[in-house]
């Protein structure tokens, strides 16, 4: 298939999985209240399966100590996976209190 200017356009059809990476602070562990500046839930859509995604996340965290969404998505790409993340506006997490 050719796109604009006769450049090749690749179409890949496959499963797209949804993963929630929940960055939880110690404060939230104690009182279940969201600290908008620090508690972040990142939603990542990826073609990796659950086991592969968890393995890659563990490897990434072992190398980098902290979770940074963009660097993790680059890591996914380096390992041959598509990914994109959704915005996390108005996020809620299980058992959240206000």
MDTraj code that builds the backbone (N, CA, C; nanometers):
import mdtraj as md
import numpy as np

residues = "UNK UNK UNK UNK UNK UNK UNK UNK UNK UNK UNK UNK UNK UNK UNK UNK UNK UNK UNK UNK UNK UNK UNK UNK UNK UNK UNK UNK UNK UNK UNK UNK UNK UNK UNK UNK UNK UNK UNK UNK UNK UNK UNK UNK UNK UNK UNK UNK UNK UNK UNK UNK UNK UNK UNK UNK UNK UNK UNK UNK UNK UNK UNK UNK UNK UNK UNK UNK UNK UNK UNK UNK UNK UNK UNK UNK UNK UNK UNK UNK UNK UNK UNK UNK UNK UNK UNK UNK UNK UNK UNK UNK UNK UNK UNK UNK UNK UNK".split()
xyz = np.array([
    [0.0853, -0.1170, 0.0000],
    [0.0000, 0.0000, 0.0000],
    [0.0901, 0.1237, 0.0000],
    [0.0503, 0.2238, -0.0742],
    [0.1294, 0.3457, -0.0831],
    [0.0495, 0.4638, -0.0305],
    [0.1183, 0.5509, 0.0404],
    [0.0567, 0.6706, 0.0937],
    [0.0987, 0.7912, 0.0132],
    [0.0976, 0.9068, 0.0767],
    [0.1350, 1.0315, 0.0128],
    [0.2781, 1.0242, -0.0405],
    [0.3026, 1.0790, -0.1558],
    [0.4347, 1.0821, -0.2202],
    [0.4902, 0.9423, -0.2470],
    [0.4013, 0.8449, -0.2678],
    [0.4400, 0.7074, -0.2977],
    [0.5309, 0.6444, -0.1926],
    [0.5179, 0.6870, -0.0681],
    [0.5937, 0.6249, 0.0404],
    [0.5156, 0.5042, 0.0913],
    [0.5869, 0.4023, 0.1299],
    [0.5242, 0.2802, 0.1770],
    [0.4569, 0.3051, 0.3112],
    [0.3339, 0.2577, 0.3277],
    [0.2598, 0.2676, 0.4519],
    [0.2364, 0.1258, 0.5009],
    [0.2808, 0.0978, 0.6203],
    [0.2645, -0.0361, 0.6753],
    [0.1390, -0.0413, 0.7611],
    [0.0630, -0.1452, 0.7465],
    [-0.0543, -0.1665, 0.8309],
    [-0.0313, -0.2950, 0.9074],
    [-0.0419, -0.2850, 1.0391],
    [-0.0270, -0.4027, 1.1230],
    [-0.1583, -0.4233, 1.1973],
    [-0.2099, -0.5430, 1.1922],
    [-0.3312, -0.5759, 1.2651],
    [-0.2946, -0.6765, 1.3730],
    [-0.3336, -0.6469, 1.4937],
    [-0.3035, -0.7379, 1.6035],
    [-0.3695, -0.6909, 1.7308],
    [-0.3516, -0.7664, 1.8377],
    [-0.4142, -0.7290, 1.9647],
    [-0.3500, -0.6042, 2.0242],
    [-0.4308, -0.5246, 2.0882],
    [-0.3824, -0.4066, 2.1577],
    [-0.4292, -0.4186, 2.3020],
    [-0.3345, -0.4318, 2.3922],
    [-0.3660, -0.4508, 2.5330],
    [-0.3555, -0.3198, 2.6078],
    [-0.4297, -0.3088, 2.7143],
    [-0.4345, -0.1875, 2.7954],
    [-0.3746, -0.2185, 2.9311],
    [-0.2748, -0.1396, 2.9717],
    [-0.2067, -0.1607, 3.0995],
    [-0.2133, -0.0334, 3.1825],
    [-0.2397, -0.0499, 3.3102],
    [-0.2418, 0.0622, 3.4037],
    [-0.1163, 0.0526, 3.4894],
    [-0.0319, 0.1531, 3.4833],
    [0.0869, 0.1590, 3.5672],
    [0.0573, 0.2647, 3.6723],
    [0.0393, 0.2209, 3.7947],
    [-0.0037, 0.3080, 3.9037],
    [0.1159, 0.3414, 3.9923],
    [0.1582, 0.4666, 3.9924],
    [0.2707, 0.5122, 4.0740],
    [0.2150, 0.5630, 4.2070],
    [0.2361, 0.4874, 4.3139],
    [0.1728, 0.5141, 4.4429],
    [0.2755, 0.5676, 4.5424],
    [0.2442, 0.6810, 4.6059],
    [0.3315, 0.7372, 4.7080],
    [0.3015, 0.6725, 4.8425],
    [0.3942, 0.6872, 4.9374],
    [0.3739, 0.6344, 5.0732],
    [0.2524, 0.6988, 5.1386],
    [0.2320, 0.8279, 5.1135],
    [0.1176, 0.8985, 5.1712],
    [-0.0142, 0.8344, 5.1262],
    [-0.0236, 0.8006, 4.9980],
    [-0.1463, 0.7402, 4.9477],
    [-0.1661, 0.6001, 5.0049],
    [-0.0570, 0.5283, 5.0287],
    [-0.0684, 0.3959, 5.0890],
    [-0.1351, 0.4047, 5.2258],
    [-0.1060, 0.5133, 5.2982],
    [-0.1584, 0.5288, 5.4346],
    [-0.3026, 0.5772, 5.4373],
    [-0.3360, 0.6781, 5.3562],
    [-0.4685, 0.7399, 5.3697],
    [-0.5595, 0.7265, 5.2476],
    [-0.5143, 0.6631, 5.1418],
    [-0.5938, 0.6424, 5.0197],
    [-0.6406, 0.7730, 4.9562],
    [-0.5687, 0.8821, 4.9790],
    [-0.6043, 1.0098, 4.9172],
    [-0.5047, 1.0427, 4.8076],
    [-0.5571, 1.0877, 4.6963],
    [-0.4751, 1.1175, 4.5800],
    [-0.3986, 1.2476, 4.5990],
    [-0.2703, 1.2436, 4.5715],
    [-0.1866, 1.3623, 4.5681],
    [-0.1594, 1.3866, 4.4199],
    [-0.2341, 1.4787, 4.3619],
    [-0.2324, 1.4986, 4.2165],
    [-0.0937, 1.5257, 4.1605],
    [-0.0055, 1.5848, 4.2385],
    [0.1278, 1.6153, 4.1889],
    [0.2208, 1.4957, 4.1864],
    [0.1890, 1.3908, 4.2623],
    [0.2823, 1.2789, 4.2748],
    [0.2223, 1.1433, 4.2418],
    [0.0958, 1.1213, 4.2756],
    [0.0313, 0.9943, 4.2432],
    [-0.0155, 0.9996, 4.0988],
    [0.0377, 0.9127, 4.0176],
    [0.0068, 0.9167, 3.8757],
    [-0.0303, 0.7766, 3.8288],
    [-0.1384, 0.7658, 3.7553],
    [-0.1729, 0.6419, 3.6875],
    [-0.1529, 0.6648, 3.5389],
    [-0.0664, 0.5857, 3.4808],
    [-0.0374, 0.5966, 3.3388],
    [-0.1074, 0.4819, 3.2675],
    [-0.1817, 0.5135, 3.1647],
    [-0.2497, 0.4123, 3.0858],
    [-0.1698, 0.3930, 2.9573],
    [-0.1205, 0.2706, 2.9376],
    [-0.0391, 0.2412, 2.8201],
    [-0.1088, 0.1353, 2.7358],
    [-0.1273, 0.1668, 2.6095],
    [-0.1812, 0.0729, 2.5118],
    [-0.0605, 0.0130, 2.4397],
    [-0.0530, -0.1182, 2.4344],
    [0.0664, -0.1811, 2.3785],
    [0.0296, -0.3149, 2.3154],
    [0.1070, -0.3560, 2.2166],
    [0.0811, -0.4855, 2.1549],
    [0.1551, -0.6002, 2.2240],
    [0.2219, -0.5720, 2.3350],
    [0.2849, -0.6783, 2.4140],
    [0.1784, -0.7511, 2.4952],
    [0.1986, -0.8778, 2.5185],
    [0.1092, -0.9532, 2.6050],
    [0.1367, -0.9187, 2.7506],
    [0.0497, -0.9621, 2.8396],
    [0.0627, -0.9263, 2.9815],
    [0.1951, -0.9747, 3.0410],
    [0.2318, -1.0991, 3.0170],
    [0.3559, -1.1532, 3.0735],
    [0.4776, -1.0779, 3.0199],
    [0.4789, -1.0517, 2.8897],
    [0.5914, -0.9794, 2.8291],
    [0.5987, -0.8362, 2.8816],
    [0.4830, -0.7707, 2.8951],
    [0.4792, -0.6332, 2.9447],
    [0.5347, -0.6277, 3.0875],
    [0.4900, -0.7188, 3.1731],
    [0.5383, -0.7211, 3.3122],
    [0.6888, -0.7453, 3.3179],
    [0.7376, -0.8374, 3.2345],
    [0.8814, -0.8666, 3.2298],
    [0.9595, -0.7422, 3.1887],
    [0.9133, -0.6746, 3.0841],
    [0.9816, -0.5539, 3.0376],
    [0.9770, -0.4426, 3.1420],
    [0.8637, -0.4289, 3.2110],
    [0.8531, -0.3272, 3.3156],
    [0.9496, -0.3566, 3.4303],
    [0.9585, -0.4826, 3.4720],
    [1.0515, -0.5200, 3.5789],
    [1.1959, -0.4939, 3.5378],
    [1.2306, -0.5281, 3.4149],
    [1.3657, -0.5027, 3.3647],
    [1.3946, -0.3531, 3.3609],
    [1.2974, -0.2761, 3.3139],
    [1.3134, -0.1307, 3.3057],
    [1.3356, -0.0713, 3.4441],
    [1.2543, -0.1126, 3.5407],
    [1.2666, -0.0596, 3.6767],
    [1.3984, -0.1015, 3.7414],
    [1.4464, -0.2205, 3.7125],
    [1.5749, -0.2659, 3.7659],
    [1.6898, -0.1791, 3.7133],
    [1.6781, -0.1363, 3.5882],
    [1.7820, -0.0534, 3.5268],
    [1.7710, 0.0936, 3.5658],
    [1.6484, 0.1440, 3.5821],
    [1.6265, 0.2881, 3.5974],
    [1.5797, 0.3332, 3.7352],
    [1.5424, 0.2435, 3.8221],
    [1.4942, 0.2725, 3.9581],
    [1.3579, 0.3413, 3.9610],
    [1.3387, 0.4477, 3.8872],
    [1.2116, 0.5203, 3.8863],
    [1.1385, 0.4961, 3.7546],
    [1.0047, 0.4991, 3.7625],
    [0.9242, 0.4852, 3.6417],
    [0.9058, 0.6212, 3.5770],
    [0.9442, 0.6308, 3.4524],
    [0.9196, 0.7504, 3.3721],
    [0.8526, 0.7028, 3.2442],
    [0.7288, 0.7463, 3.2251],
    [0.6474, 0.6954, 3.1157],
    [0.7175, 0.7023, 2.9806],
    [0.7704, 0.8172, 2.9456],
    [0.8282, 0.8333, 2.8128],
    [0.9489, 0.7422, 2.7938],
    [1.0350, 0.7328, 2.8946],
    [1.1515, 0.6452, 2.8828],
    [1.1088, 0.4987, 2.8731],
    [1.0019, 0.4630, 2.9459],
    [0.9532, 0.3254, 2.9377],
    [0.8961, 0.2963, 2.8000],
    [0.8251, 0.3922, 2.7408],
    [0.7728, 0.3715, 2.6067],
    [0.8863, 0.3580, 2.5050],
    [0.9939, 0.4318, 2.5233],
    [1.1101, 0.4145, 2.4358],
    [1.1696, 0.2754, 2.4542],
    [1.1709, 0.2281, 2.5782],
    [1.2201, 0.0936, 2.6084],
    [1.1336, -0.0120, 2.5392],
    [1.0020, 0.0067, 2.5419],
    [0.9121, -0.0846, 2.4708],
    [0.9439, -0.0858, 2.3220],
    [0.9645, 0.0318, 2.2655],
    [0.9961, 0.0437, 2.1235],
    [1.1276, -0.0265, 2.0902],
    [1.2280, -0.0083, 2.1760],
    [1.3574, -0.0734, 2.1546],
    [1.3435, -0.2254, 2.1540],
    [1.2417, -0.2756, 2.2240],
    [1.2190, -0.4191, 2.2323],
    [1.1159, -0.4676, 2.1302],
    [1.0799, -0.3813, 2.0357],
    [0.9974, -0.4223, 1.9226],
    [0.8475, -0.4103, 1.9405],
    [0.8010, -0.3293, 2.0357],
    [0.6578, -0.3175, 2.0598],
    [0.6067, -0.1775, 2.0283],
    [0.4840, -0.1731, 1.9772],
    [0.4133, -0.0468, 1.9598],
    [0.3567, -0.0065, 2.0954],
    [0.3464, 0.1238, 2.1208],
    [0.2789, 0.1688, 2.2432],
    [0.2367, 0.3138, 2.2273],
    [0.1325, 0.3504, 2.2985],
    [0.0968, 0.4901, 2.3153],
    [0.0265, 0.5015, 2.4489],
    [0.0263, 0.6209, 2.5048],
    [-0.0336, 0.6376, 2.6369],
    [-0.1483, 0.7373, 2.6290],
    [-0.2439, 0.7161, 2.7156],
    [-0.3591, 0.8055, 2.7255],
    [-0.3301, 0.9106, 2.8321],
    [-0.3962, 1.0237, 2.8197],
    [-0.3827, 1.1242, 2.9242],
    [-0.4529, 1.0741, 3.0492],
    [-0.4101, 1.1223, 3.1620],
    [-0.4655, 1.0740, 3.2880],
    [-0.5400, 1.1848, 3.3619],
    [-0.6108, 1.2673, 3.2882],
    [-0.6921, 1.3705, 3.3515],
    [-0.8121, 1.3048, 3.4176],
    [-0.8516, 1.3580, 3.5328],
    [-0.9656, 1.3056, 3.6074],
    [-0.9498, 1.1572, 3.6385],
    [-0.8292, 1.1194, 3.6779],
    [-0.8044, 0.9794, 3.7064],
    [-0.8624, 0.9380, 3.8412],
    [-0.9032, 0.8168, 3.8497],
    [-0.9505, 0.7562, 3.9736],
    [-0.8812, 0.6222, 3.9885],
    [-0.8552, 0.5831, 4.1095],
    [-0.7960, 0.4528, 4.1338],
    [-0.8845, 0.3765, 4.2310],
    [-0.8705, 0.2435, 4.2396],
    [-0.9565, 0.1647, 4.3275],
    [-0.9484, 0.2112, 4.4732],
    [-1.0616, 0.2215, 4.5386],
    [-1.0749, 0.2577, 4.6806],
    [-1.0309, 0.4012, 4.7106],
    [-1.0341, 0.4886, 4.6112],
    [-0.9923, 0.6272, 4.6321],
    [-1.0867, 0.6984, 4.7281],
    [-1.0297, 0.7807, 4.8142],
    [-1.1079, 0.8631, 4.9062],
    [-1.0766, 1.0098, 4.8780],
    [-1.1709, 1.0959, 4.9084],
    [-1.1505, 1.2396, 4.8867],
    [-1.1532, 1.3127, 5.0190],
])
top = md.Topology()
chain = top.add_chain()
for i, resn in enumerate(residues, 1):
    res = top.add_residue(resn, chain, resSeq=i)
    for name in ("N", "CA", "C"):
        top.add_atom(name, md.element.get_by_symbol(name[0]), res)
traj = md.Trajectory(xyz[None], top)
